[in-house]
């Protein structure tokens, strides 16, 4: 370390890595976040990448980014603005400069600021040579040149050498924040074990970047961020999609059932399917169908056969699955439909986040076709709510929709791995040989029918999409029976409210303003409300995970607050649903439709405005 270097202790730091799609920024950010998590920091991440497989190189539209927020205290969001921006080309700088804090550090690959690249990015002049960056700590590094120099004696070709330049910038940032690089070296060794030359090259460039940052005087500070105080246990960094897959597997294990997933790949839900497909060692069966309809239909068939069945999709795929979802409601078979929401409609913004499928999840089927809807809030609690979706589906014999979104699905945070004994047992109402069995006879508490597994002697019965006679399950066109069965299907979902926790409020039980949110907005809403509470503002937060039915105490909670504001990444769907459920309650709204999550700054500004209104 240079004698001029000072060590500055920080509670938290936000870093954003940005470059072309092929610059390895997602991998670079993931390695830094994994290393920080292993170091003991709490971490939240936000990958941001273009929808095109290979977006136009050097253009703002082709920029891929990865933002991470790590700290000594509990972290709820990836951060609004970055303390450090790594920009691999002019387009990355142009796209992300507005997200850098005043006096923040910007590390640029000086070699990429050519006239051609500046023109592609839309610059009229070189920002490294004028005063546009005067308010920042600008660090210009010839990353491309130094990477080539470092590997000039390697056996790799020039294209392969340039692929290593992201490791140079990662090494620089590792030095800035006093991070060990052993974890990344182990990752490189494992990932490229068949290519020893690639392993050696990446490790060499990583250390070269570290040593470069250590010796140059342009980096006057070395930051120290102490480990967080967290509950004891075994942790790993996990994305929301992987946590969802593991939660589904855990539910299958606690129910003592085999897990089946029939799906069709769709962004941003595909990783759940891939993670499940990789776990044949745990007895998971997966089937990649030819389309969304076939995916859910195979899962319904698997459920009929006695498996814990799931299907995964995003908004457009959920629309295609709706007819078959109605079949699952009519047959009263357990099924989990995971919808990882994205920007829409149509193909829309497939790699961006949104919460616009809520009303589709609640109402988007033909006929009166109710099914429970729940939503996860953070990457790590996707595990819990995937498990919960399985529990509700299996114990209540119903299809369940689990909503996540692109923000929490691709984001990552440390997750404490639970012991299986800590998870509740799931008991499905499976009929046994010798039971006095009728296909649509019901137990009194939940109105659920028994699950008759094919091949069980004495449980032969008809099943299908036609209306069933109450009790014996024969096909029925009797008008009065259809009313009875429709009422039962509605009541069965309502009774789920007896098997979910009551709504909890963060903050005072009575306040001037109650902030209401659901799903993946949790981190930003929690942070904004807590910061205002520290300023002694009269504000509380009620965040919903159980959407349909709502927790039983929802009306009582709403009645305690003077003003209620519903915040969501859509045009007001949850607010509309709440108004229909509680017509005597007034709901304010704060909505955003940009393919981006909220920022804490904008939320605080809106909440303060509401607090000041008479």
RACOR-V710266 format. One record per backbone hydrogen bond with DSSP energy under -0.5 kcal/mol. NH is the residue of the N-H (numbers start at 1). CO is the residue of the C=O. E is the energy in kcal/mol with one decimal. If there is no record, write none. Layout:
nh=NH co=CO e=E
nh=NH co=CO e=E
This chain:
nh=2 co=214 e=-0.8
nh=5 co=2 e=-1.6
nh=6 co=220 e=-2.4
nh=8 co=6 e=-0.6
nh=8 co=222 e=-1.9
nh=10 co=224 e=-2.7
nh=13 co=70 e=-2.5
nh=15 co=68 e=-2.6
nh=16 co=84 e=-2.7
nh=17 co=66 e=-2.7
nh=18 co=86 e=-2.3
nh=19 co=64 e=-2.2
nh=21 co=62 e=-0.7
nh=23 co=20 e=-2.0
nh=24 co=21 e=-0.5
nh=28 co=24 e=-2.4
nh=29 co=25 e=-2.7
nh=30 co=26 e=-2.3
nh=31 co=27 e=-2.4
nh=32 co=28 e=-2.1
nh=33 co=29 e=-2.6
nh=34 co=30 e=-2.8
nh=35 co=31 e=-2.3
nh=36 co=32 e=-2.4
nh=37 co=33 e=-2.3
nh=38 co=34 e=-2.5
nh=39 co=35 e=-1.8
nh=40 co=36 e=-1.0
nh=40 co=37 e=-0.6
nh=41 co=36 e=-2.5
nh=42 co=71 e=-1.8
nh=44 co=69 e=-2.0
nh=45 co=412 e=-1.3
nh=46 co=67 e=-2.9
nh=48 co=65 e=-3.2
nh=55 co=52 e=-0.6
nh=59 co=56 e=-1.5
nh=62 co=59 e=-1.0
nh=63 co=60 e=-1.5
nh=64 co=19 e=-3.5
nh=65 co=48 e=-4.4
nh=66 co=17 e=-2.3
nh=67 co=46 e=-2.1
nh=68 co=15 e=-2.7
nh=69 co=44 e=-2.8
nh=70 co=13 e=-2.3
nh=71 co=42 e=-1.9
nh=72 co=11 e=-3.5
nh=73 co=11 e=-0.6
nh=82 co=99 e=-3.6
nh=83 co=14 e=-2.4
nh=84 co=14 e=-1.8
nh=85 co=105 e=-2.6
nh=86 co=16 e=-2.9
nh=87 co=85 e=-0.6
nh=87 co=107 e=-3.0
nh=88 co=18 e=-2.4
nh=88 co=86 e=-0.6
nh=93 co=89 e=-1.7
nh=94 co=90 e=-2.8
nh=95 co=91 e=-2.5
nh=96 co=92 e=-1.2
nh=97 co=93 e=-1.7
nh=99 co=96 e=-1.8
nh=100 co=97 e=-1.8
nh=101 co=82 e=-2.8
nh=103 co=135 e=-1.4
nh=104 co=101 e=-2.3
nh=105 co=83 e=-2.8
nh=106 co=137 e=-2.2
nh=107 co=85 e=-3.1
nh=108 co=106 e=-0.6
nh=108 co=139 e=-2.4
nh=109 co=87 e=-1.7
nh=110 co=108 e=-1.2
nh=110 co=141 e=-2.0
nh=111 co=141 e=-0.5
nh=112 co=109 e=-1.7
nh=113 co=110 e=-1.4
nh=114 co=112 e=-2.0
nh=118 co=114 e=-2.6
nh=119 co=115 e=-2.1
nh=120 co=116 e=-2.1
nh=121 co=117 e=-1.9
nh=122 co=118 e=-0.6
nh=122 co=119 e=-1.0
nh=123 co=118 e=-2.7
nh=127 co=125 e=-0.6
nh=129 co=126 e=-1.7
nh=130 co=126 e=-1.0
nh=134 co=131 e=-1.5
nh=136 co=133 e=-1.7
nh=137 co=104 e=-2.7
nh=138 co=136 e=-1.2
nh=139 co=106 e=-3.2
nh=140 co=138 e=-0.6
nh=141 co=108 e=-2.3
nh=141 co=139 e=-0.6
nh=143 co=141 e=-2.3
nh=146 co=142 e=-2.9
nh=147 co=143 e=-2.2
nh=148 co=144 e=-2.3
nh=149 co=145 e=-2.5
nh=150 co=146 e=-2.2
nh=151 co=147 e=-1.7
nh=152 co=149 e=-1.0
nh=154 co=151 e=-1.7
nh=161 co=157 e=-2.2
nh=162 co=158 e=-2.3
nh=163 co=159 e=-1.1
nh=164 co=161 e=-1.5
nh=165 co=162 e=-1.4
nh=167 co=164 e=-1.4
nh=168 co=164 e=-0.7
nh=169 co=165 e=-1.4
nh=170 co=166 e=-2.0
nh=171 co=167 e=-2.3
nh=172 co=168 e=-1.8
nh=173 co=169 e=-2.2
nh=174 co=170 e=-2.4
nh=175 co=171 e=-1.8
nh=176 co=172 e=-2.1
nh=177 co=173 e=-1.8
nh=178 co=175 e=-1.5
nh=179 co=174 e=-2.9
nh=185 co=181 e=-2.1
nh=186 co=182 e=-2.4
nh=187 co=183 e=-2.2
nh=188 co=184 e=-2.7
nh=189 co=185 e=-2.4
nh=190 co=186 e=-2.0
nh=191 co=187 e=-3.0
nh=192 co=188 e=-2.5
nh=193 co=190 e=-0.9
nh=195 co=192 e=-2.3
nh=198 co=195 e=-0.8
nh=199 co=195 e=-1.9
nh=200 co=196 e=-2.6
nh=201 co=197 e=-2.1
nh=202 co=198 e=-2.5
nh=203 co=199 e=-2.2
nh=204 co=200 e=-2.1
nh=205 co=201 e=-2.5
nh=206 co=202 e=-2.3
nh=207 co=203 e=-2.0
nh=208 co=204 e=-1.9
nh=209 co=205 e=-2.5
nh=210 co=206 e=-1.8
nh=211 co=207 e=-2.7
nh=212 co=208 e=-2.5
nh=213 co=209 e=-2.2
nh=214 co=210 e=-1.8
nh=215 co=211 e=-1.5
nh=216 co=212 e=-2.0
nh=219 co=216 e=-0.7
nh=220 co=218 e=-0.8
nh=222 co=6 e=-3.3
nh=223 co=176 e=-3.3
nh=224 co=8 e=-2.7
nh=226 co=224 e=-0.5
nh=228 co=40 e=-2.8
nh=229 co=72 e=-0.8
nh=230 co=228 e=-1.0
nh=235 co=233 e=-0.6
nh=236 co=415 e=-1.6
nh=238 co=413 e=-2.2
nh=240 co=408 e=-1.0
nh=240 co=411 e=-1.3
nh=241 co=409 e=-2.3
nh=243 co=239 e=-2.4
nh=244 co=240 e=-2.3
nh=245 co=241 e=-2.1
nh=246 co=242 e=-2.5
nh=247 co=243 e=-2.4
nh=248 co=244 e=-2.1
nh=249 co=245 e=-2.0
nh=250 co=246 e=-2.4
nh=251 co=247 e=-2.1
nh=252 co=248 e=-2.0
nh=253 co=249 e=-2.1
nh=254 co=250 e=-2.6
nh=255 co=251 e=-1.5
nh=256 co=252 e=-0.5
nh=256 co=253 e=-0.9
nh=257 co=252 e=-2.7
nh=260 co=308 e=-2.4
nh=261 co=285 e=-2.4
nh=262 co=310 e=-1.7
nh=263 co=261 e=-0.6
nh=263 co=287 e=-2.0
nh=264 co=312 e=-0.7
nh=269 co=266 e=-2.0
nh=270 co=266 e=-1.1
nh=272 co=269 e=-1.5
nh=273 co=269 e=-0.9
nh=274 co=270 e=-2.5
nh=275 co=271 e=-2.6
nh=276 co=272 e=-2.2
nh=277 co=273 e=-2.4
nh=278 co=274 e=-1.3
nh=279 co=276 e=-1.7
nh=282 co=279 e=-1.4
nh=283 co=280 e=-1.9
nh=284 co=279 e=-1.7
nh=285 co=259 e=-2.8
nh=287 co=261 e=-2.4
nh=289 co=263 e=-2.5
nh=289 co=287 e=-0.9
nh=295 co=291 e=-1.9
nh=296 co=292 e=-2.0
nh=297 co=293 e=-2.1
nh=298 co=294 e=-2.5
nh=299 co=295 e=-1.5
nh=300 co=296 e=-2.3
nh=301 co=297 e=-2.2
nh=302 co=298 e=-2.2
nh=303 co=299 e=-2.3
nh=304 co=300 e=-2.5
nh=305 co=301 e=-1.6
nh=306 co=303 e=-1.8
nh=307 co=302 e=-2.4
nh=308 co=258 e=-2.8
nh=309 co=307 e=-0.9
nh=310 co=260 e=-2.4
nh=311 co=336 e=-2.2
nh=313 co=338 e=-2.2
nh=318 co=314 e=-2.4
nh=319 co=315 e=-1.8
nh=320 co=316 e=-1.3
nh=321 co=317 e=-1.6
nh=322 co=318 e=-0.5
nh=322 co=319 e=-0.9
nh=325 co=321 e=-2.4
nh=326 co=322 e=-1.8
nh=327 co=323 e=-1.2
nh=328 co=324 e=-2.0
nh=329 co=325 e=-1.8
nh=330 co=326 e=-2.6
nh=331 co=327 e=-2.7
nh=332 co=328 e=-0.8
nh=333 co=328 e=-1.7
nh=335 co=398 e=-1.1
nh=336 co=309 e=-1.8
nh=337 co=335 e=-0.5
nh=337 co=400 e=-3.1
nh=338 co=311 e=-2.8
nh=338 co=336 e=-0.6
nh=339 co=337 e=-0.6
nh=339 co=402 e=-3.0
nh=340 co=313 e=-2.8
nh=340 co=338 e=-0.6
nh=341 co=339 e=-1.0
nh=341 co=404 e=-2.1
nh=343 co=349 e=-1.3
nh=343 co=352 e=-1.3
nh=348 co=345 e=-0.7
nh=349 co=343 e=-1.8
nh=350 co=348 e=-0.5
nh=352 co=349 e=-1.9
nh=353 co=595 e=-1.5
nh=355 co=569 e=-2.8
nh=358 co=355 e=-0.7
nh=361 co=357 e=-2.5
nh=362 co=358 e=-2.2
nh=363 co=359 e=-3.0
nh=364 co=359 e=-0.6
nh=364 co=360 e=-1.9
nh=365 co=363 e=-2.8
nh=369 co=367 e=-1.1
nh=372 co=399 e=-0.6
nh=373 co=548 e=-2.2
nh=374 co=401 e=-2.4
nh=375 co=545 e=-2.9
nh=376 co=403 e=-2.2
nh=382 co=378 e=-0.7
nh=382 co=379 e=-0.8
nh=383 co=380 e=-1.5
nh=385 co=381 e=-2.4
nh=386 co=382 e=-1.9
nh=387 co=383 e=-2.2
nh=388 co=384 e=-2.5
nh=389 co=385 e=-2.3
nh=390 co=386 e=-2.0
nh=391 co=387 e=-2.6
nh=392 co=388 e=-2.8
nh=393 co=389 e=-2.4
nh=394 co=390 e=-2.6
nh=395 co=391 e=-2.7
nh=396 co=392 e=-2.2
nh=397 co=393 e=-0.7
nh=398 co=393 e=-1.6
nh=400 co=335 e=-2.8
nh=401 co=372 e=-2.6
nh=402 co=337 e=-2.5
nh=402 co=400 e=-0.6
nh=403 co=374 e=-2.9
nh=403 co=401 e=-0.6
nh=404 co=339 e=-2.2
nh=404 co=402 e=-0.5
nh=406 co=341 e=-2.0
nh=409 co=405 e=-2.6
nh=410 co=406 e=-1.8
nh=411 co=407 e=-1.3
nh=413 co=238 e=-1.7
nh=414 co=43 e=-0.5
nh=415 co=236 e=-2.7
nh=417 co=234 e=-3.0
nh=417 co=415 e=-0.6
nh=418 co=416 e=-0.5
nh=422 co=419 e=-1.9
nh=423 co=419 e=-0.5
nh=423 co=420 e=-1.2
nh=426 co=254 e=-1.3
nh=427 co=425 e=-0.6
nh=428 co=426 e=-0.7
nh=429 co=394 e=-0.7
nh=430 co=428 e=-2.2
nh=431 co=451 e=-2.0
nh=434 co=457 e=-0.5
nh=435 co=432 e=-2.2
nh=437 co=435 e=-1.6
nh=440 co=471 e=-2.7
nh=441 co=438 e=-1.7
nh=443 co=448 e=-2.1
nh=447 co=443 e=-1.5
nh=450 co=441 e=-0.6
nh=451 co=429 e=-2.9
nh=452 co=450 e=-0.8
nh=453 co=451 e=-0.8
nh=454 co=304 e=-0.7
nh=456 co=453 e=-1.7
nh=457 co=455 e=-0.6
nh=459 co=456 e=-2.0
nh=469 co=474 e=-2.6
nh=471 co=440 e=-0.8
nh=472 co=470 e=-1.1
nh=473 co=469 e=-2.1
nh=476 co=467 e=-2.3
nh=482 co=478 e=-2.0
nh=483 co=479 e=-1.8
nh=484 co=480 e=-2.1
nh=485 co=481 e=-3.0
nh=486 co=482 e=-2.4
nh=487 co=483 e=-2.4
nh=488 co=484 e=-2.2
nh=489 co=485 e=-2.5
nh=490 co=486 e=-1.9
nh=491 co=487 e=-2.6
nh=492 co=488 e=-2.8
nh=493 co=489 e=-1.1
nh=494 co=490 e=-1.9
nh=495 co=491 e=-2.2
nh=496 co=493 e=-1.2
nh=497 co=494 e=-1.6
nh=498 co=495 e=-1.6
nh=499 co=496 e=-2.3
nh=500 co=497 e=-0.9
nh=506 co=541 e=-3.0
nh=507 co=505 e=-0.8
nh=513 co=538 e=-1.5
nh=514 co=563 e=-2.7
nh=515 co=513 e=-0.5
nh=515 co=540 e=-3.2
nh=516 co=565 e=-3.1
nh=517 co=542 e=-1.6
nh=519 co=544 e=-1.6
nh=521 co=518 e=-1.1
nh=522 co=519 e=-1.4
nh=525 co=521 e=-2.3
nh=526 co=522 e=-2.9
nh=527 co=523 e=-2.2
nh=528 co=524 e=-2.4
nh=529 co=525 e=-2.6
nh=530 co=526 e=-2.5
nh=531 co=527 e=-2.3
nh=532 co=528 e=-1.9
nh=533 co=529 e=-2.4
nh=534 co=530 e=-2.0
nh=535 co=531 e=-0.8
nh=536 co=533 e=-1.7
nh=537 co=532 e=-2.3
nh=539 co=537 e=-1.6
nh=540 co=513 e=-2.1
nh=541 co=506 e=-2.0
nh=542 co=515 e=-3.1
nh=543 co=504 e=-0.6
nh=544 co=517 e=-2.9
nh=547 co=373 e=-1.8
nh=547 co=545 e=-0.8
nh=548 co=373 e=-2.2
nh=551 co=546 e=-0.5
nh=554 co=551 e=-1.7
nh=557 co=553 e=-2.2
nh=558 co=554 e=-2.5
nh=559 co=555 e=-1.8
nh=560 co=557 e=-1.7
nh=561 co=558 e=-1.4
nh=562 co=511 e=-1.4
nh=563 co=512 e=-1.4
nh=565 co=514 e=-2.3
nh=566 co=588 e=-2.8
nh=567 co=516 e=-2.9
nh=567 co=565 e=-0.6
nh=568 co=590 e=-1.8
nh=570 co=568 e=-1.5
nh=576 co=572 e=-2.0
nh=577 co=573 e=-2.2
nh=578 co=574 e=-2.7
nh=579 co=575 e=-2.4
nh=580 co=576 e=-1.8
nh=581 co=577 e=-1.5
nh=582 co=578 e=-3.0
nh=585 co=582 e=-2.1
nh=588 co=564 e=-3.3
nh=590 co=566 e=-2.2
nh=592 co=568 e=-1.1
nh=603 co=599 e=-1.8
nh=604 co=600 e=-2.5
nh=605 co=601 e=-2.1
nh=606 co=602 e=-2.0
nh=607 co=603 e=-2.7
nh=608 co=604 e=-2.7
nh=609 co=605 e=-1.8
nh=610 co=606 e=-1.9
nh=611 co=607 e=-2.5
nh=612 co=608 e=-1.9
nh=613 co=609 e=-0.9
